[in-house]
Amino acid sequence: MNNIIKSRFQNKNIRNAITSTIENIGKFNETNVIMFDTHDFEFPLEIINKGAQQVTIVEGSKKYHRWQVNSLDKWKLNNNAIEDKNFLNTDRNFPSIILASKCVLNANVEEIFNTTKRGKQNSETFVEQILQYNSNDYIQKYPDKAHEVKKDEKIAYSKNSVIITATNTTRSHKHFINYLMNEAGTYYSNKESSLLSPKTKLSLITFITPELYYELFLVKNNLMSPSKTIIKNSLFFNTFFNLKDIGSFKCDEIYPKMILPEYKATTLSKLEDNSIDPSLMKGILIQPKSRNELGYDQKHIDEIFIVKLHFLLSKIVNIRKRDTFEGVFKSMFTSYPGDINLSSKFWSIPLNEILKLLPKLFNEEFTQEMKEEFENFQISYKKLQK
C-alpha cells in the first residue's frame, strides 16, 4: 500500500510555500487547516507537528480516505491523543459533523465547491462542518458553563481557517473561482454565506493554470486584456478578495501531475506579453476582504449592493477608448467625483485605479435614463438568480 500512496504535496518547495504562507497568516496554534487530497499522511503530519489547532484531512478517494484514517489513528495512539474521537452529530439536519481536533473526511473537492442548485445544499453543509461548530456540537464537547453558548449559535473552530486545494483541470479551477464569487455575492449582500463569515479569518491556498492566474491578477497587476468579460470578472473578484502570488511550480512537482491545457497561439502570446510563463502552475493565496476593507460606505452594502456593482461593471467595460471621464459621467450620473481630470480618456488610468473609483461612483446619483436602465437590469438579474 505504501508504494501506491504518493502525496499530492510531496515536493518540498510546494510544502515550504504552503507552510510559510500559513505562518504569515497567523499562529499555527490559532489556525484550522483543511487539506484536500494530500494522498498520504506525510504533509498532514508536518502541519500537525507545527501545532495547528485543528486539522481536517479530506480525501475524495475511498482508498486514500482509509489510508489517512489508519495513519491518523496510529498517530493518535502513539501520541496519547486517542480520546480525540470523531463524534457524529445525531441531528439529521447536520450529518457527519466532526468534533475531533484532528480528523479525516471523505468528500470530493469538485463536488463541495459547487455552484449548481443541486449541489449547493451539500456544499453548504460540508463547508459549515469544516469551519465551525453548531451549538449542539460545542456543548457536547465543552459541557461546562464557562463555554455556554446560545442555541443555534455557530462557533468558529479557530481564529484562522486555511483551506488548501489543488484541483487538476482548468474547468475545476474555474468552478472553484466561480464558487468564491457566488459566496462573495451572497455575503456582501448581507445574506448568510456558509463560507464567508466575520467569525473567522478565512484564507484559501490553491494552484491554478497560467491562463486563470492571468484572468484573476489582471486588475491587481495592471495586465493587458482585450476581453471585456475578463476585465469585468477580474474587477469583481478583486473588489472582494485580496490575492497574493506564493510561487511558480512545474506541473510534475504536484503529484498526480497537474496537466496544463494546450494553449492556442493567441493565448500563448497574451501570456507572454504579460510576462507569465505558460509552462508553470501558479500557487496563490486568496483572502476575502472584510467589509471595512472594501472601501464602500457601509450603508451601500445591502441586498442590491452586488446587483448595482454588476450593473456599473457592465457599463464600464462597454466604455469606448475615445470616451472621456466627462462624457462617461455625464451620461450616467447627475454629479461627478471631484478629484478626476474630466477631460482625460477614461481608459487612460490603470485597472487598479478603476477598482478604487468604483466606491466613489456608488455615492453618485444616476440620471433618469440610468435609473430606468438599472431597474430593468435588476429585474433581469433576479430572473437569472432563480
FITORRO-563539 format. One record per atom (N, C-alpha, C): residue in one letter; z, x negated, y. Coordinates in steps of 0.2 Angstrom, whole numbers, padded with zeros to 4 digits, always signed. Atoms other than C-alpha are relative to their C-alpha. Layout:
<atoms>
aZXY/...
</atoms>
This chain:
<atoms>
m+0000-0004-0006/m+0000+0000+0000/m+0000-0004+0006/n-0001+0004-0006/n+0005-0014+0012/n-0007-0003+0002/n+0006+0003-0001/n-0013-0021+0010/n-0005+0005+0004/i+0005-0005-0003/i-0021-0005+0016/i+0002+0001+0007/i-0002-0002-0007/i-0010-0002+0031/i-0001-0006+0005/k+0001+0004-0006/k-0016-0010+0047/k+0002+0003+0006/s-0002-0003-0006/s-0008-0007+0064/s-0006+0001+0005/r+0005-0001-0005/r-0019+0001+0077/r+0001-0005+0006/f-0002+0005-0006/f-0010-0011+0089/f+0003-0006-0003/q-0002+0006+0003/q-0009-0026+0078/q-0001-0006+0005/n+0001+0006-0005/n-0016-0038+0092/n+0005-0001+0005/k-0006+0002-0004/k-0003-0047+0101/k-0001+0001+0008/n+0001-0001-0007/n-0012-0046+0118/n+0001+0007+0002/i+0000-0007-0001/i-0013-0027+0117/i+0008+0002+0000/r-0008-0002+0000/r+0006-0026+0112/r+0003-0003+0006/n-0003+0003-0006/n+0011-0038+0126/n-0002+0004+0006/a+0002-0004-0006/a+0001-0027+0138/a+0004+0006+0001/i-0004-0007+0001/i+0010-0011+0132/i+0007-0001+0002/t-0007+0001-0001/t+0027-0018+0132/t+0002-0002+0007/s-0001+0002-0007/s+0026-0027+0149/s-0001+0006+0004/t+0001-0006-0004/t+0019-0011+0156/t+0006+0005+0000/i-0006-0004+0001/i+0034-0001+0149/i+0006-0003+0004/e-0005+0004-0004/e+0046-0014+0156/e+0000+0001+0007/n+0001-0001-0007/n+0038-0012+0173/n+0002+0007+0002/i-0002-0007-0002/i+0041+0007+0172/i+0007+0001+0001/g-0007-0001+0000/g+0059+0006+0168/g+0004-0003-0005/k-0004+0003+0005/k+0073+0000+0157/k-0001+0004-0007/f+0001-0002+0007/f+0070+0002+0138/f+0005+0005-0002/n-0006-0004+0002/n+0087+0010+0136/n+0000+0007+0003/e+0001-0006-0004/e+0082+0024+0148/e-0007+0003-0001/t+0007-0002+0001/t+0065+0027+0140/t-0002+0003-0007/n+0003-0004+0006/n+0057+0039+0127/n-0007-0002-0001/v+0007+0002+0002/v+0042+0031+0119/v-0003+0004-0006/i+0003-0004+0005/i+0030+0042+0110/i-0007-0004-0002/m+0005+0004+0002/m+0017+0032+0100/m-0005+0003-0005/f+0005-0004+0004/f+0001+0040+0092/f-0004-0005-0004/d+0004+0004+0005/d-0007+0032+0076/d+0001-0007+0001/t-0001+0007+0000/t+0001+0015+0076/t-0002-0003-0007/h+0002+0001+0007/h-0003+0015+0057/h+0004-0005-0004/d-0005+0004+0004/d+0011+0003+0052/d+0006+0000+0004/f-0006+0000-0003/f+0029+0000+0057/f+0002-0006+0004/e-0001+0006-0004/e+0027-0017+0065/e+0001+0001+0007/f-0001-0001-0008/f+0024-0011+0083/f+0006+0005+0002/p-0006-0005-0001/p+0036+0004+0082/p+0007-0004+0000/l-0006+0004+0001/l+0049-0009+0076/l+0001-0004+0006/e-0001+0004-0006/e+0046-0020+0091/e+0002+0004+0006/i-0003-0005-0006/i+0049-0005+0103/i+0007+0002-0002/i-0007-0001+0002/i+0065-0001+0093/i+0004-0006+0002/n-0004+0006-0002/n+0071-0019+0095/n+0001-0001+0007/k-0001+0000-0007/k+0068-0018+0113/k+0005+0004+0003/g-0005-0004-0002/g+0081-0005+0114/g-0002+0007+0003/a+0002-0007-0003/a+0071+0011+0118/a+0005+0005-0002/q-0005-0005+0002/q+0082+0026+0119/q-0002+0005-0005/q+0003-0005+0004/q+0070+0037+0110/q-0006-0002-0002/v+0006+0002+0003/v+0056+0033+0098/v-0003+0005-0004/t+0003-0005+0004/t+0044+0046+0091/t-0007-0003-0002/i+0007+0003+0003/i+0030+0039+0079/i-0004+0006-0002/v+0004-0005+0002/v+0016+0051+0077/v-0006-0002-0003/e+0006+0002+0004/e+0003+0049+0064/e-0004+0006-0002/g+0004-0005+0002/g-0012+0060+0061/g-0002+0001-0007/s+0001+0001+0007/s-0015+0054+0043/s+0007+0001-0004/k-0006-0001+0004/k-0003+0061+0030/k+0002-0007-0004/k-0002+0006+0004/k-0004+0044+0021/k+0004-0005+0005/y-0003+0005-0005/y+0001+0034+0037/y+0007+0003+0002/h-0007-0004-0001/h+0015+0048+0040/h+0005-0002-0005/r-0005+0001+0006/r+0023+0045+0023/r+0002-0007+0001/w-0002+0007-0001/w+0022+0026+0026/w+0005-0001+0005/q-0005+0001-0006/q+0031+0027+0043/q+0007+0003-0002/v-0006-0003+0002/v+0044+0039+0036/v+0004-0004-0004/n-0003+0005+0004/n+0048+0027+0022/n+0003-0006+0004/s-0001+0006-0004/s+0048+0012+0034/s+0006+0002+0004/l-0005-0002-0004/l+0059+0021+0046/l+0007+0001-0003/d-0006-0001+0004/d+0072+0027+0033/d+0003-0006-0002/k-0003+0006+0003/k+0073+0010+0026/k+0003-0004+0006/w-0003+0003-0006/w+0076+0003+0044/w+0007+0003+0002/k-0007-0003-0002/k+0090+0016+0047/k+0005-0002-0005/l-0005+0002+0006/l+0098+0012+0030/l+0003-0007+0002/n-0002+0007-0001/n+0098-0007+0035/n+0004-0001+0006/n-0003+0001-0006/n+0104-0004+0052/n+0006+0005+0002/n-0006-0004-0001/n+0119+0008+0050/n-0002+0006+0004/a+0002-0005-0004/a+0109+0022+0058/a-0003+0006-0004/i+0002-0005+0005/i+0107+0034+0043/i+0002+0007+0002/e-0002-0007-0002/e+0116+0048+0052/e-0005+0003+0005/d+0005-0002-0005/d+0101+0049+0064/d-0005+0004-0003/k+0004-0004+0004/k+0093+0063+0055/k-0005+0004+0004/n+0005-0005-0004/n+0078+0074+0059/n+0002+0007-0002/f-0002-0007+0001/f+0086+0091+0061/f-0006+0004+0002/l+0006-0005-0002/l+0073+0105+0061/l+0004+0006+0003/n-0003-0006-0003/n+0077+0120+0073/n-0002+0006-0004/t+0001-0006+0004/t+0079+0136+0064/t-0003+0006+0004/d+0003-0005-0004/d+0072+0146+0079/d-0007+0000-0002/r+0007+0000+0002/r+0055+0151+0073/r-0005-0001+0006/n+0005+0001-0006/n+0048+0150+0091/n+0000-0007+0002/f+0000+0007-0002/f+0052+0132+0092/f+0000-0004-0007/p+0000+0003+0007/p+0047+0125+0074/p+0000-0008+0001/s+0000+0007+0001/s+0050+0107+0069/s+0002-0004+0006/i-0002+0004-0006/i+0059+0101+0085/i+0005-0005-0003/i-0004+0006+0002/i+0067+0084+0082/i+0006-0002+0004/l-0006+0002-0003/l+0084+0079+0086/l+0002-0007-0001/a-0001+0007+0002/a+0084+0061+0079/a-0002-0004+0006/s+0002+0005-0005/s+0083+0047+0092/s-0006-0004-0002/k+0006+0003+0003/k+0070+0039+0080/k-0003+0004-0005/c+0003-0005+0005/c+0058+0050+0071/c-0007-0001-0001/v+0007+0000+0002/v+0041+0052+0063/v-0003+0007+0000/l+0004-0007+0000/l+0029+0067+0066/l-0007-0001-0003/n+0007-0001+0002/n+0013+0072+0058/n-0004+0004+0004/a+0004-0005-0005/a+0001+0078+0071/a-0006-0004+0002/n+0006+0003-0002/n-0017+0074+0076/n-0001+0000+0008/v+0000+0001-0007/v-0018+0067+0094/v-0006+0004+0003/e+0005-0003-0003/e-0035+0075+0097/e+0001+0008+0000/e-0002-0007+0000/e-0028+0092+0092/e+0006+0002+0005/i-0006-0001-0005/i-0012+0090+0103/i-0002+0001+0007/f+0002+0000-0007/f-0020+0086+0119/f-0007+0004+0001/n+0005-0004+0001/n-0031+0101+0118/n-0001+0005+0006/t+0001-0005-0006/t-0039+0112+0132/t-0003+0007-0003/t+0003-0006+0002/t-0046+0126+0121/t+0006+0005+0000/k-0005-0005+0000/k-0037+0143+0121/k+0003+0000-0006/r-0003+0000+0006/r-0034+0142+0103/r+0005-0005-0001/g-0005+0006+0001/g-0026+0125+0103/g+0005-0001+0005/k-0005+0001-0005/k-0016+0127+0119/k+0007+0001-0002/q-0007-0001+0001/q-0001+0135+0112/q+0003-0005-0005/n-0003+0006+0004/n+0001+0122+0098/n+0001-0006+0004/s-0001+0006-0004/s-0001+0109+0111/s+0006+0000+0004/e-0006-0001-0004/e+0012+0116+0122/e+0006-0001-0004/t-0006+0001+0004/t+0025+0117+0108/t+0001-0007-0002/f+0000+0007+0002/f+0021+0100+0102/f+0003-0005+0006/v-0002+0004-0005/v+0022+0092+0119/v+0007+0001+0003/e-0007-0002-0002/e+0038+0101+0124/e+0005-0004-0005/q-0005+0002+0005/q+0047+0095+0107/q+0000-0008+0001/i+0000+0008+0000/i+0042+0076+0110/i+0003-0002+0007/l-0002+0002-0007/l+0048+0076+0129/l+0007+0003+0001/q-0007-0003-0002/q+0064+0087+0129/q+0003+0005-0005/y-0004-0005+0004/y+0077+0097+0120/y-0001+0007+0003/n-0002-0006-0003/n+0079+0115+0122/n+0007+0001-0001/s-0008+0000-0001/s+0097+0121+0125/s+0003+0000-0007/n-0003-0001+0007/n+0100+0126+0106/n+0000-0007-0003/d+0000+0006+0003/d+0095+0109+0100/d+0005-0005+0003/y-0005+0004-0004/y+0105+0100+0114/y+0007+0001-0002/i-0007-0002+0002/i+0121+0110+0109/i+0001-0002-0007/q-0001+0002+0007/q+0118+0106+0091/q+0002-0007-0001/k-0002+0007+0000/k+0118+0088+0094/k+0006-0002+0004/y-0006+0002-0004/y+0131+0087+0108/y+0004+0006+0001/p-0004-0007-0001/p+0143+0102+0105/p+0006-0001+0004/d-0006+0000-0004/d+0157+0096+0116/d-0002+0002+0007/k+0000-0004-0006/k+0160+0104+0133/k-0003-0005+0006/a+0003+0005-0005/a+0155+0088+0143/a-0007+0000+0000/h+0007+0000+0000/h+0137+0091+0138/h-0002+0008+0001/e+0002-0007+0000/e+0137+0110+0141/e-0006+0001+0005/v+0006-0001-0004/v+0121+0117+0147/v-0001+0008+0000/k+0001-0007-0001/k+0114+0134+0152/k-0005+0002-0006/k+0005-0002+0006/k+0104+0144+0138/k-0007+0000+0003/d+0007+0001-0001/d+0085+0141+0138/d-0001-0006+0005/e+0001+0006-0004/e+0088+0125+0149/e-0004-0005-0004/k+0003+0005+0003/k+0076+0111+0145/k+0003-0007+0002/i-0003+0006-0002/i+0084+0094+0145/i-0004-0006-0003/a+0005+0006+0002/a+0073+0078+0145/a+0004-0005-0004/y-0002+0004+0005/y+0076+0066+0131/y+0003-0007+0004/s-0001+0006-0003/s+0076+0051+0143/s-0002+0000+0007/k+0002+0000-0007/k+0074+0046+0161/k-0007-0001+0001/n+0007+0001+0000/n+0057+0040+0157/n-0003+0002-0006/s+0004-0002+0006/s+0044+0046+0145/s-0007-0004+0000/v+0007+0003+0001/v+0029+0035+0139/v-0003+0002-0006/i+0005-0002+0005/i+0015+0042+0129/i-0005-0006-0001/i+0005+0006+0002/i+0004+0028+0120/i-0005+0003-0005/t+0006-0003+0004/t-0013+0034+0113/t-0006-0005+0000/a+0006+0003+0000/a-0029+0026+0108/a-0005+0003-0004/t+0005-0004+0004/t-0042+0038+0103/t-0007-0003-0001/n+0005+0004+0002/n-0058+0032+0095/n-0007+0001+0004/t+0007-0002-0003/t-0073+0041+0104/t+0000+0002+0007/t+0001-0002-0007/t-0079+0044+0121/t+0002+0007+0001/r-0001-0007+0000/r-0078+0063+0118/r+0008+0001+0000/s-0007-0001+0000/s-0060+0061+0113/s+0004-0002+0006/h-0003+0002-0007/h-0056+0051+0129/h-0001+0005+0005/k+0001-0005-0006/k-0064+0064+0140/k+0004+0007-0001/h-0005-0005+0001/h-0054+0078+0131/h+0007-0001+0002/f-0007+0002-0003/f-0038+0069+0135/f+0000+0000+0007/i+0000-0001-0007/i-0043+0067+0153/i+0000+0007+0003/n+0001-0007-0002/n-0048+0085+0154/n+0007+0004-0001/y-0007-0003+0001/y-0031+0090+0147/y+0005-0002+0005/l-0004+0002-0005/l-0022+0080+0160/l-0002+0003+0006/m+0002-0004-0006/m-0032+0088+0174/m+0002+0007+0000/n-0002-0007+0001/n-0029+0105+0167/n+0008+0001+0001/e-0007+0000-0001/e-0010+0101+0166/e+0002-0001+0008/a-0001+0001-0007/a-0011+0095+0184/a-0001+0006+0004/g+0001-0006-0003/g-0019+0111+0189/g+0005+0005+0000/t-0006-0005+0001/t-0005+0121+0182/t+0006-0002+0004/y-0006+0003-0003/y+0009+0110+0188/y+0000+0001+0007/y+0001+0000-0008/y+0003+0108+0206/y-0002+0007+0003/s+0001-0007-0003/s+0000+0127+0207/s+0007+0003-0001/n-0007-0002+0001/n+0019+0129+0205/n+0001+0005-0006/k-0001-0003+0006/k+0017+0135+0187/k+0003-0004-0005/e-0004+0004+0004/e+0026+0129+0172/e-0005-0004-0005/s+0005+0005+0004/s+0017+0114+0163/s+0005-0003-0006/s-0004+0003+0005/s+0023+0108+0146/s+0000-0008+0000/l+0000+0007+0000/l+0018+0090+0150/l+0003-0002+0006/l-0002+0003-0007/l+0022+0088+0169/l+0007+0004+0002/s-0006-0003-0002/s+0040+0091+0175/s+0004-0005+0004/p-0004+0005-0004/p+0052+0084+0188/p+0006-0003-0004/k-0006+0002+0003/k+0065+0081+0175/k-0001-0007-0003/t+0001+0007+0003/t+0057+0065+0168/t-0006-0003+0003/k+0006+0004-0002/k+0046+0051+0174/k-0005-0001-0005/l+0005+0000+0006/l+0030+0053+0163/l-0005-0006+0002/s+0006+0005+0000/s+0018+0038+0160/s-0004+0001-0006/l+0005+0000+0005/l+0003+0038+0149/l-0004-0007-0001/i+0003+0006+0001/i-0004+0022+0142/i-0006+0001-0005/t+0006-0001+0005/t-0022+0023+0134/t-0005-0005+0001/f+0006+0005+0000/f-0038+0014+0131/f-0006+0004+0000/i+0006-0004-0001/i-0054+0020+0137/i-0007-0004+0000/t+0007+0003+0000/t-0073+0016+0137/t-0001-0002+0007/p+0002+0003-0007/p-0080+0006+0152/p-0003+0006+0005/e+0003-0006-0003/e-0090+0022+0157/e+0005+0005+0003/l-0005-0005-0002/l-0075+0033+0158/l+0005-0004+0005/y-0004+0004-0005/y-0065+0019+0167/y-0003+0000+0007/y+0004-0001-0006/y-0079+0019+0180/y+0001+0006+0003/e+0000-0007-0003/e-0078+0038+0182/e+0007+0001+0003/l-0007-0001-0002/l-0058+0038+0184/l+0001-0005+0006/f-0002+0005-0005/f-0057+0022+0195/f-0005+0000+0006/l+0005+0000-0005/l-0072+0027+0206/l+0003+0000+0007/v-0003-0001-0007/v-0061+0033+0221/v+0005-0006+0001/k-0005+0005-0001/k-0047+0021+0218/k-0002-0007+0002/n+0003+0007-0001/n-0058+0005+0218/n-0006+0001+0005/n+0005+0000-0004/n-0071+0012+0230/n-0007-0002-0003/l+0006+0002+0004/l-0085+0010+0217/l-0006+0005+0002/m+0006-0004-0002/m-0103+0017+0219/m-0002+0005-0005/s+0002-0005+0004/s-0109+0033+0212/s-0005+0004+0003/p+0005-0004-0002/p-0125+0043+0213/p+0002+0007-0002/s-0001-0007+0003/s-0117+0058+0204/s+0006+0004+0004/k-0005-0004-0004/k-0108+0072+0214/k+0006+0002-0005/t-0005-0002+0005/t-0099+0078+0198/t+0005-0005-0001/i-0005+0005+0001/i-0091+0061+0195/i+0004-0001+0006/i-0004+0001-0007/i-0086+0059+0214/i+0005+0006+0000/k-0005-0006+0000/k-0078+0077+0213/k+0006-0001-0005/n-0005+0000+0005/n-0069+0074+0197/n+0005-0006+0001/s-0004+0006-0001/s-0063+0056+0202/s+0005+0002+0006/l-0005-0002-0006/l-0056+0064+0219/l+0005+0004-0002/f-0005-0004+0002/f-0047+0077+0210/f+0005-0003-0004/f-0004+0003+0004/f-0040+0066+0197/f+0005-0005+0004/n-0004+0005-0004/n-0034+0053+0209/n+0004+0003+0006/t-0005-0003-0004/t-0026+0066+0220/t+0007+0001-0003/f-0006-0002+0004/f-0013+0070+0206/f+0003-0006-0004/f-0002+0006+0005/f-0012+0053+0196/f-0001-0006+0004/n+0001+0007-0001/n-0009+0035+0200/n-0002-0003-0006/l+0004+0003+0005/l-0020+0024+0190/l+0001-0008+0001/k+0000+0008+0000/k-0017+0005+0185/k-0003-0003-0006/d+0004+0004+0006/d-0028-0007+0175/d+0005-0004-0003/i-0005+0004+0003/i-0017-0015+0162/i-0004-0005-0005/g+0004+0005+0004/g-0031-0026+0154/g-0006+0002-0003/s+0006-0001+0004/s-0048-0028+0146/s+0000-0003-0007/f-0001+0002+0007/f-0049-0029+0127/f-0007+0001-0004/k+0006-0001+0005/k-0063-0032+0114/k+0001+0006-0005/c-0001-0006+0004/c-0066-0017+0103/c+0004-0002-0007/d-0003+0002+0007/d-0061-0026+0087/d+0007-0003+0001/e-0007+0001-0001/e-0044-0030+0095/e+0005+0006-0002/i-0003-0006+0002/i-0039-0012+0091/i-0003+0002-0007/y+0002-0002+0006/y-0039-0008+0073/y+0002+0008-0001/p+0007+0001+0002/p-0048+0003+0067/p-0004-0001+0007/k+0004+0002-0005/k-0062-0004+0078/k-0002+0006+0005/m+0002-0006-0005/m-0065+0007+0094/m-0007-0002+0002/i+0008+0001+0000/i-0084+0009+0094/i-0002+0002+0007/l+0003-0002-0007/l-0092+0009+0112/l-0007+0003-0002/p+0007-0003+0001/p-0107+0020+0114/p-0006-0004+0002/e+0005+0004-0002/e-0124+0013+0115/e-0003+0003+0007/y+0002-0002-0007/y-0127+0014+0134/y-0007+0000+0002/k+0007+0000-0003/k-0144+0018+0142/k+0000-0005+0005/a+0001+0005-0005/a-0151+0006+0154/a+0003+0002+0007/t-0003-0002-0007/t-0146+0016+0169/t+0007+0000+0000/t-0007+0001+0001/t-0128+0017+0163/t+0002-0007+0001/l-0001+0007+0000/l-0128-0002+0160/l+0000-0003+0007/s+0001+0002-0007/s-0135-0005+0177/s+0006+0002+0005/k-0005-0002-0004/k-0122+0006+0185/k+0007-0003-0001/l-0006+0004+0002/l-0108-0003+0176/l+0000-0007+0003/e+0001+0007-0002/e-0114-0020+0180/e+0000+0000+0008/d+0000+0000-0008/d-0117-0015+0199/d+0007+0000+0002/n-0007-0001-0002/n-0099-0011+0199/n+0005-0005-0003/s-0004+0006+0003/s-0093-0027+0191/s+0004+0002-0006/i-0004-0002+0006/i-0087-0018+0175/i-0004-0002-0006/d+0003+0003+0007/d-0091-0027+0158/d+0000+0006-0005/p+0001-0005+0004/p-0099-0014+0147/p+0002-0001-0007/s-0002+0001+0007/s-0093-0023+0131/s+0008+0000-0001/l-0007+0001+0001/l-0074-0022+0134/l+0003+0007+0001/m-0004-0006-0001/m-0062-0007+0132/m+0005-0002+0006/k-0005+0001-0005/k-0050-0004+0146/k+0006+0003-0001/g-0007-0003+0001/g-0031-0002+0145/g+0002+0002+0007/i-0002-0002-0007/i-0025+0009+0159/i+0007+0004-0001/l-0006-0004+0000/l-0008+0017+0164/l-0001+0006+0005/i+0001-0006-0004/i-0009+0035+0171/i+0007+0003+0001/q-0006-0003-0001/q+0006+0042+0180/q-0001+0005+0005/p+0001-0006-0004/p+0007+0059+0188/p+0004-0001+0007/k-0004+0001-0007/k+0012+0059+0207/k+0005+0005+0000/s-0004-0005-0001/s+0027+0068+0212/s-0002+0004+0006/r+0002-0004-0005/r+0025+0082+0224/r+0000-0003+0007/n+0000+0003-0006/n+0031+0072+0238/n-0005-0006+0001/e+0005+0005+0000/e+0019+0058+0234/e-0007+0003+0002/l+0006-0003-0001/l+0004+0070+0236/l-0003-0001+0007/g+0002+0000-0007/g+0004+0069+0255/g-0002+0007+0003/y+0002-0007-0002/y+0001+0088+0256/y+0007+0003+0003/d-0006-0004-0002/d+0013+0099+0266/d+0002+0004-0006/q-0002-0004+0006/q+0024+0107+0253/q-0001+0007+0000/k+0002-0007+0000/k+0020+0124+0259/k-0007+0002-0002/h+0007-0001+0003/h+0002+0122+0253/h+0000+0000-0007/i+0000+0001+0008/i+0007+0118+0235/i+0003+0007-0003/d-0002-0007+0002/d+0007+0136+0229/d-0006+0002-0005/e+0005-0003+0005/e-0004+0147+0217/e-0007-0002+0002/i+0007+0001-0002/i-0020+0144+0227/i-0002-0007+0002/f+0000+0007-0002/f-0017+0126+0231/f-0006-0003-0004/i+0005+0003+0004/i-0028+0120+0216/i-0007+0003+0002/v+0007-0003-0001/v-0042+0133+0220/v-0003-0002+0006/k+0003+0002-0006/k-0043+0128+0238/k-0002-0007+0000/l+0002+0006+0001/l-0044+0110+0233/l-0007-0001-0003/h+0006+0000+0003/h-0058+0113+0221/h-0006+0003+0005/f+0005-0003-0005/f-0067+0123+0235/f-0002-0005+0005/l+0001+0005-0005/l-0065+0109+0248/l-0004-0006-0004/l+0003+0005+0003/l-0071+0096+0235/l-0008+0002-0001/s+0006-0003+0001/s-0086+0107+0231/s-0005+0000+0006/k+0004+0001-0006/k-0091+0107+0249/k-0001-0007+0002/i+0001+0007-0002/i-0088+0089+0252/i-0005-0004-0004/v+0005+0004+0003/v-0099+0082+0238/v-0007+0003+0001/n+0006-0003-0002/n-0113+0093+0245/n-0002-0002+0007/i+0001+0002-0007/i-0112+0085+0262/i-0006-0006+0000/r+0005+0005+0000/r-0128+0075+0266/r+0001-0006+0003/k-0002+0007-0003/k-0129+0057+0270/k-0001+0000+0008/r+0001+0001-0008/r-0135+0060+0288/r+0005+0004+0004/d-0005-0005-0004/d-0121+0073+0292/d+0005-0004+0003/t-0006+0003-0004/t-0108+0068+0305/t+0006+0004-0002/f-0006-0003+0001/f-0090+0072+0304/f+0000+0006+0004/e+0000-0006-0004/e-0093+0084+0319/e-0004+0005-0003/g+0004-0005+0003/g-0107+0093+0310/g+0004+0003-0005/v-0003-0003+0006/v-0097+0095+0294/v+0006+0004+0002/f-0006-0003-0002/f-0081+0100+0303/f-0001+0007+0004/k+0001-0006-0004/k-0089+0112+0315/k-0003+0006-0005/s+0002-0006+0005/s-0097+0122+0300/s+0005+0002-0004/m-0005-0002+0004/m-0081+0123+0291/m+0007+0002+0003/f-0006-0001-0002/f-0066+0123+0302/f+0000+0003+0008/t+0000-0002-0007/t-0061+0131+0319/t+0003-0006+0004/s-0002+0006-0004/s-0052+0114+0324/s-0001-0005-0005/y+0001+0006+0004/y-0053+0096+0318/y+0006-0004+0000/p-0005+0005-0001/p-0042+0082+0314/p-0002-0005+0006/g+0001+0003-0006/g-0040+0072+0330/g-0001-0008-0001/d+0000+0007+0001/d-0040+0054+0323/d-0006-0003-0003/i+0007+0002+0003/i-0058+0053+0317/i-0005-0001+0005/n+0005+0000-0004/n-0073+0047+0326/n-0005+0005-0002/l+0004-0006+0002/l-0083+0063+0325/l-0007-0001+0000/s+0007+0002+0000/s-0100+0055+0329/s-0002-0004-0006/s+0002+0004+0005/s-0099+0044+0314/s-0002+0004-0006/k+0002-0003+0006/k-0108+0048+0297/k+0006+0002-0004/f-0006-0001+0004/f-0096+0057+0285/f+0001-0005-0006/w+0000+0005+0005/w-0101+0045+0271/w+0001-0007+0002/s-0001+0007-0003/s-0098+0030+0282/s+0007-0003-0002/i-0006+0002+0002/i-0080+0030+0276/i+0001-0001-0008/p+0000+0001+0008/p-0075+0024+0258/p+0004+0006-0003/l-0002-0005+0003/l-0070+0036+0245/l+0008+0001+0000/n-0008+0000+0000/n-0051+0032+0245/n+0002+0003+0007/e-0002-0003-0007/e-0051+0037+0264/e-0001+0008+0000/i+0001-0007+0001/i-0058+0054+0259/i+0006+0003-0003/l-0006-0003+0004/l-0044+0056+0247/l+0006+0001+0005/k-0005-0001-0005/k-0032+0053+0262/k-0002+0005+0005/l+0002-0005-0005/l-0042+0065+0273/l+0001+0007-0002/l-0001-0007+0003/l-0040+0080+0261/l+0006+0003+0002/p-0006-0004-0003/p-0022+0084+0266/p+0000+0002+0007/k+0001-0003-0007/k-0027+0085+0284/k-0004+0006+0000/l+0004-0006+0000/l-0040+0097+0280/l+0003+0006-0002/f-0004-0006+0002/f-0028+0109+0272/f+0004+0003+0006/n-0003-0003-0006/n-0020+0111+0289/n-0004+0004+0005/e+0005-0003-0004/e-0036+0117+0297/e-0002+0007-0002/e+0002-0007+0002/e-0041+0135+0298/e-0008+0000-0001/f+0007-0001+0002/f-0058+0140+0290/f-0003+0004+0006/t+0004-0005-0004/t-0072+0148+0301/t+0000+0006-0004/q+0001-0007+0003/q-0075+0166+0297/q-0005-0001-0006/e+0005+0001+0006/e-0090+0161+0286/e+0003-0004-0006/m-0003+0004+0006/m-0080+0148+0276/m+0006+0005-0003/k-0005-0004+0003/k-0066+0161+0274/k-0003+0005-0005/e+0004-0004+0004/e-0079+0173+0266/e-0002-0004-0006/e+0003+0004+0006/e-0086+0159+0255/e+0006-0002-0005/f-0006+0002+0003/f-0068+0154+0250/f+0002+0006-0005/e-0002-0006+0003/e-0064+0172+0245/e-0004+0001-0006/n+0004-0001+0005/n-0079+0173+0234/n+0001-0006-0005/f-0002+0005+0005/f-0075+0156+0226/f+0006+0001-0004/q-0006-0002+0003/q-0058+0162+0222/q-0001+0005-0006/i+0002-0005+0005/i-0065+0177+0213/i-0003-0003-0006/s+0004+0003+0005/s-0077+0166+0203/s+0005-0005-0004/y-0005+0005+0003/y-0063+0153+0199/y+0004+0004-0005/k-0004-0004+0004/k-0052+0167+0192/k-0003+0002-0006/k+0004-0002+0005/k-0065+0173+0181/k-0001-0006-0005/l+0001+0006+0004/l-0068+0155+0174/l+0006-0001-0004/q-0007+0001+0003/q-0049+0154+0170/q+0002+0004-0005/k-0002-0005+0005/k-0049+0169+0159/k-0002-0001-0007/
</atoms>
